[in-house]
Amino acid sequence: MKKYFPESELIINADNSCFHLHLKPEQLADKVILVGDPARVNTVAAHFDEIECEVSSREFHTITGYYQGKRITAQSHGIGCDNLDIVVTELDSLANIDYATRTEKEEHRTLTMVRIGTCGGLQPFTPVGTFIASVKSIGFDGLLNFYAGRNEVCDLKMEAAFKEHMKWDPIKGAPYVSVANPELIDKIAGEEMVRGYTISCGGFYGPQGRQIRIPLADPTQNEKVESFEYDGMKVCNFEMESSALAGLASLLGHDAMTCCMVIANRYAQKMNTEYKNSIDTLIKLVLERI
């Protein structure tokens, strides 16, 4: 018997679009480029040879079109893992649920999702301008802990090693380690991107070790993060979404990864606020390879 999704759980708008994104099933491509800033969707779509449709709702801006014969959806998600929970879930529903009957489709449709973002570099070898591919992401946000099967898609040994290294305070909730699709990493990262671990934080200031007017619970957090090493790899950057994307995609049977450009190096205390033009290089790289 097919699983049925009631109105209160899967909310479908009157025009047959998903609740938050306002996207219809036929408007979604198999290849999806995710960006945080709604305006960056236009930057991605500027490279398209043809635009098929454009939809905008809140921070969720979508343009589906064609790039060198490839049908691609450029989708903004806003800031934070909570927004990725909405975006990935609704994109999956568009691909794998029959909206007319509210039942799961018999044949699974796999999406390829590549997030292009900005981040803070944490190592001497990740100066401003570096492209980083997130091989594994440590989620400080706790999102994946609310889903069954999280242990099956997470690196539990790395989780234990990280908590031990950090002397992790359980009051913060349990961090999780989600794993990006390795074949997709190889395809997109090539030789141009540094591969490493990423930490997805539940905020921009305190959770990333920035102290403004409120003292930090652990002033040594960033030093411990920077010194953590596992299987010969270090934590290269802070951002706010990669753990949710990789984890949810794994649970739902999709291929996903995050690649970011370093716009601030926390180790060297350097920042580039004029990054919007230079990130176009990363966008073009992903468009060529997705």
N, C-alpha and C positions, 0 to 999 in steps of 0.2 A: 504493500500500500504506500502510495506517495505521501511524503510529508506535506502537510498543509500549513501555511503561514497566515494566521489571522490578522485582521486589520490593525489591531493594536500593536503587533510586533513588526510586521512589514507594512509600513505606511506608504501607500501609493496615492499620488495626487490625482485629481480629477482628469487631468490630461494624459494619464498613464505614464507619468514620470516618477522617479524615485523622490522621496520626501525632501531631502536637503539639497541634493545636486540639481534637481529639476531636469534630469537627463532621462531620455527615453531609451529603451533597449536597443533600438535600431541606430541610435546615435553614437554608440560606443564601439571603438575599434579594439582589436586584439592587442595592439601595442599602445601602451599608455605612458606618457611622460608626465610625472608629477612635479609640481613646483609649489612653493609656499605662497608667494606673492601673486595675487590675481593678475596684476599688470604684467608679470613675467610670462603668462600664457600668451600674450600678444607678441612677446619677444621670440618665443618658440614658433608661433604660427607665422611670423614674418618670413620664415624660411620655407613655408609650405608652398607647393606649386598650385594647390587648389584648396579652397576652404569649403567644406560641406555644410557645417552648421556651427552656430555659436549660441551658448546658453550661459546666463549669469544669475546667480542667486546668493546673496550674502557674500561671504568670502570665497565661494565656490564658482569659479569661472571655467568654462569648458569651450574648447574649439577642437572640432574634429576635421581633419583634412588629409591631404596627400603630400608626401615628401618623396620624390624620386620613385614613385610607384607604390610606396608603402602607405597604407592607411594608418594614421596615428591620431590618438586623442591626447591633447594637451589639457591637463586638469590641475587647477590650483586646490590646495588643501588648507591654507591658512597655517597657523602656528600651533604646534603641540601634538602629542600622541593622541589626545582625545579627539582631535579633528581627523587624524588618520583612521581612528576607529569608525567614524562616520563614512569617510570616503571609500576605504577599502571594502567595508561591508556593503555599501550601496553599489559600488562597481561590480562586486561579485554577484549581487542580487540581479543586476541587469543582465549579467552573462549567464547565470545558472538557475534562475527562477522564472517560470512562466507567469507573467503578470496577469494574464487573463484568468488562469485557474488557481493562482497562488500556490502552486506546487513546484517542487524541484524538478528540473529537466532531467531526462534519462541520461543524456550524454553531457559530460562535464566539459565546459569551455575554459581553457586555460588562458589567462591574461599574462602578458609580460609587462611589468611595471618598473620603470626606472625613475627614481626621484633625483632631481637635480637641485641641490641646495647650497647654502653658505654655512660656514662653520668657523669655530675657533680652533686653531692648531695648538697642540700641546707638547710638541717635541721640537728640538733644534732642527730636525730634518723636515719639518713641515712649515716653512716660512710662508708669509702672505703670498697668495697666488698659486700655492700647491693644490693639485687635484687629488682628492683622497677617495678611494673606494672602500666602503665599509664591509669588511669580510664577516665580522660578527659585531653585534651591537648590544651594549649593556644598558638595559632599560631601568632608569631610576624612577620611572613613572608608575610602575606597578600594573599597567594595563593588561598585559597578557595573563596575569595571575587570576583574572576573572573568567578565563576560558578553560574548559576541559581540554586535555591534550597538550597543555603547555609544556609538560615535562618531556613529551615525545619529540618536540620540535626545538627544544633548547639544549644548550651545552651545559649540562648539570655539573660536570667536573670543573669547568671554567667558572661557573657561578660560585662554587664552594671555594675555589682558590682566590677569587676576587674578594669575597666576603672576609676571608681569613686575612688577606693582605691589608684590607682597608680597616680591619677591626670594626666591621659594620655594625652600626647601632640598629637593632630591629625596629625601633620606633619609626624609622624611615620607610618601613615596608621592605619586602623582599625584592632585590634586583633580579632581573632575568637576562639571560644571554640568548638572543635570537640569531639565527644563521641565515645569511643571504644565499641565494642560489649560486653555487660555485661556477656552473657553466656560464651563467649570465655575467658573473664577475669577470671571467676570462674574456668573454666576448666584448664587453664594454670597456673594461679598464685598460686592456692592452699594455703598452709600455709607458703610457703617459701618466698613469695614476699610481700614487703610493697606496699600497694595500695595508690595511691595519684594522684595529678595533676602534669602535666609536662608542661614546657614551651619549645616550639620549636623556636629556634632563627634563624635569617637570617644571622648569622655569628658566628664565634668562639670567637672573641675578644670583640670589643665594644658592640655588641648586648647582650653578656653574662656578661657585666659589667667588662671586663678586660681592664685595661688601660696600654698601652705600651708607645707609644710616642705621641698619639693623646688624648687630654682630652675628657672625656665623657660628653655627653649632659646632663645626669642626673646621677651624682655620687652616688645618694642614691637609685638607681633603685633596686639593689639586696636586700637592707634592706627592702624595701617596698614589694618586691616579697616574701621574707621569712616570713613576718608578715601577708600576705593575707590568709584568711581562709573563706571557703564557704561550707555550709552543713557539718560542722565538719571535713573538710579535708583541708590539706595544700598543697602548691606547694612543691614537693619533689625534683625535679631535672630540670636541663637544658639539652637539647639535640637539635637536628636539623632536625628531620624528623617525629616525631609521629603525629603531628597535621595534616599534609598532608595525611598521610596514613589513619588515622581514618576518616577524612572528605571525601576524595575521595572514600574510600571503602563504606561509608554510601550512598553516592550519586549514586554509581554504583551497589549497592545491594550485596556487599560482606561482609564477617565477618573478622574483622581485629583488631589487638592490637599491642602494643609495650611493650617489657620488656627490661630493661637495667640493667647492672651492674655498680655500682658507682666506678669510677676509680679516681675521685678527689672530695674531700669535700670542697666546697667553703666556708662553714661556719667555718670549722676548719683549712682551708688552708693547707690541706693534699693532696698528689698526689701519685698514684701508676703507674709508667710507665711500670712495669713488669706484666701487667694484662693479657697478651695473653694466658697464660696457664690456669689461674683460670677461664676465661670466658667459658672454655669448660664444666664446671659444669652446667652452665646455658643452654648451647646448648643441653646437654644430657637431662636435665629436660624438655625442650620444645619438643625434639624429642619423648620422652616417652608419652607426653600428647596431642600433636597435633592430 
